[in-house]
Amino acid sequence: MKPYILSLLGGILAGAIYSLIRVRSPAPPMVALVGLLGIVIGTQIIPTGRQLLADSTLPFAKTTMVQAHTTHSPRSNNAKLISGVHANVSPN
């Protein structure tokens, strides 16, 4: 967001300088800028619509992580995996 704000402020500053020295701005007419805004909005409609539809019509598609309950301590499991030897593991 910060680059957009800096860009807007830079454009306002440039416009003010053009106005002070009484020269015409090389920027396109307002109707062209409105058209460009429409293009930007149009490119965001389809992805946003797809995301909204996916979130609202498929509530069962959301998955949650379920942690399995184990009786082994993580340290003993890691020792077993690293050594490759079946270690005697005691429950917590």
C-alpha positions as a Markdown table, in Angstrom:
| # | Residue | x | y | z |
|---|---|---|---|---|
| 1 | Met | 0.0 | 0.0 | 0.0 |
| 2 | Lys | 2.9 | 2.3 | 0.8 |
| 3 | Pro | 4.1 | 2.5 | -2.9 |
| 4 | Tyr | 0.6 | 3.5 | -4.0 |
| 5 | Ile | 0.4 | 6.3 | -1.5 |
| 6 | Leu | 3.9 | 7.5 | -2.4 |
| 7 | Ser | 3.0 | 7.4 | -6.1 |
| 8 | Leu | -0.2 | 9.3 | -5.5 |
| 9 | Leu | 1.7 | 12.0 | -3.5 |
| 10 | Gly | 4.4 | 12.2 | -6.2 |
| 11 | Gly | 1.7 | 12.7 | -8.8 |
| 12 | Ile | 0.0 | 15.4 | -6.8 |
| 13 | Leu | 3.3 | 17.2 | -6.3 |
| 14 | Ala | 4.1 | 17.0 | -10.0 |
| 15 | Gly | 0.6 | 18.3 | -10.9 |
| 16 | Ala | 1.0 | 21.2 | -8.4 |
| 17 | Ile | 4.4 | 22.1 | -10.0 |
| 18 | Tyr | 2.8 | 22.0 | -13.5 |
| 19 | Ser | 0.1 | 24.3 | -12.3 |
| 20 | Leu | 2.5 | 26.8 | -10.7 |
| 21 | Ile | 4.6 | 27.1 | -13.8 |
| 22 | Arg | 1.5 | 27.2 | -15.9 |
| 23 | Val | 2.2 | 24.3 | -18.3 |
| 24 | Arg | -0.2 | 21.7 | -19.5 |
| 25 | Ser | 0.3 | 18.3 | -17.8 |
| 26 | Pro | 1.4 | 15.5 | -20.2 |
| 27 | Ala | -1.1 | 13.1 | -18.4 |
| 28 | Pro | -3.9 | 11.6 | -20.4 |
| 29 | Pro | -7.4 | 13.1 | -20.2 |
| 30 | Met | -9.6 | 12.1 | -17.3 |
| 31 | Val | -11.8 | 9.8 | -19.4 |
| 32 | Ala | -8.7 | 7.7 | -20.3 |
| 33 | Leu | -7.8 | 7.4 | -16.6 |
| 34 | Val | -11.3 | 6.3 | -15.7 |
| 35 | Gly | -11.0 | 3.7 | -18.4 |
| 36 | Leu | -7.8 | 2.4 | -16.9 |
| 37 | Leu | -9.4 | 2.2 | -13.5 |
| 38 | Gly | -12.2 | 0.1 | -15.1 |
| 39 | Ile | -9.6 | -2.2 | -16.5 |
| 40 | Val | -7.9 | -2.7 | -13.2 |
| 41 | Ile | -11.3 | -3.3 | -11.5 |
| 42 | Gly | -12.3 | -5.7 | -14.3 |
| 43 | Thr | -9.2 | -7.8 | -13.9 |
| 44 | Gln | -9.9 | -8.3 | -10.2 |
| 45 | Ile | -13.6 | -9.2 | -10.5 |
| 46 | Ile | -13.1 | -12.8 | -11.8 |
| 47 | Pro | -10.5 | -14.0 | -9.3 |
| 48 | Thr | -12.4 | -12.3 | -6.4 |
| 49 | Gly | -15.7 | -13.8 | -7.6 |
| 50 | Arg | -14.2 | -17.3 | -7.8 |
| 51 | Gln | -12.8 | -17.0 | -4.3 |
| 52 | Leu | -16.1 | -15.8 | -2.9 |
| 53 | Leu | -18.0 | -18.6 | -4.6 |
| 54 | Ala | -15.5 | -21.2 | -3.5 |
| 55 | Asp | -15.7 | -20.0 | 0.1 |
| 56 | Ser | -19.5 | -19.8 | 0.3 |
| 57 | Thr | -20.6 | -22.9 | -1.7 |
| 58 | Leu | -18.1 | -25.5 | -0.5 |
| 59 | Pro | -17.9 | -25.2 | 3.3 |
| 60 | Phe | -17.0 | -28.8 | 3.6 |
| 61 | Ala | -13.8 | -28.2 | 1.5 |
| 62 | Lys | -12.2 | -26.4 | 4.3 |
| 63 | Thr | -9.9 | -28.8 | 6.2 |
| 64 | Thr | -8.7 | -28.5 | 9.7 |
| 65 | Met | -5.6 | -30.0 | 11.2 |
| 66 | Val | -6.2 | -32.7 | 13.7 |
| 67 | Gln | -3.4 | -33.6 | 15.9 |
| 68 | Ala | -3.2 | -37.3 | 16.8 |
| 69 | His | -2.9 | -38.2 | 20.4 |
| 70 | Thr | 0.3 | -40.1 | 21.1 |
| 71 | Thr | 1.5 | -41.6 | 24.3 |
| 72 | His | 5.2 | -41.3 | 23.3 |
| 73 | Ser | 7.4 | -38.4 | 24.0 |
| 74 | Pro | 8.8 | -36.6 | 21.0 |
| 75 | Arg | 12.3 | -37.1 | 22.2 |
| 76 | Ser | 12.1 | -40.9 | 22.3 |
| 77 | Asn | 10.4 | -41.0 | 18.8 |
| 78 | Asn | 13.2 | -38.8 | 17.4 |
| 79 | Ala | 15.9 | -41.1 | 18.9 |
| 80 | Lys | 14.2 | -44.1 | 17.4 |
| 81 | Leu | 14.0 | -42.5 | 14.0 |
| 82 | Ile | 17.5 | -41.3 | 14.0 |
| 83 | Ser | 19.2 | -44.4 | 15.2 |
| 84 | Gly | 17.0 | -46.8 | 13.2 |
| 85 | Val | 16.9 | -49.1 | 16.3 |
| 86 | His | 13.7 | -49.8 | 18.0 |
| 87 | Ala | 14.1 | -48.1 | 21.3 |
| 88 | Asn | 12.1 | -48.9 | 24.4 |
| 89 | Val | 9.6 | -46.1 | 24.6 |
| 90 | Ser | 7.8 | -45.5 | 27.8 |
| 91 | Pro | 4.4 | -43.7 | 28.0 |
| 92 | Asn | 4.2 | -40.3 | 29.6 |
